[in-house]
Amino acid sequence: MESDDELLRTREVALLLGVPANTLRWWRYIGEGPEWFRLGPRVVVYRASKVAAWLAEREAEGARPQTA
């Protein structure tokens, strides 16, 4: 498995994004946030590559032109 395909748990993604773990749980509930899947009934994981792609999309959406 490549390092970009590393599986991250909710707590790890929360630290990476700088948001509380409960925010990720809420985003899953409402269908927002990075793509995730279940490994079992209580194990939610995110692929590092999917988290990075989601973050890049957010960055592009929020990019503002610089004014001099």
Secondary structure, DSSP 8 states (H G I E B T S, - for coil): --GGG-EEEHHHHHHHHTS-HHHHHHHHHHT-SS--EEEETTEEEEEHHHHHHHHHHHHHHH------
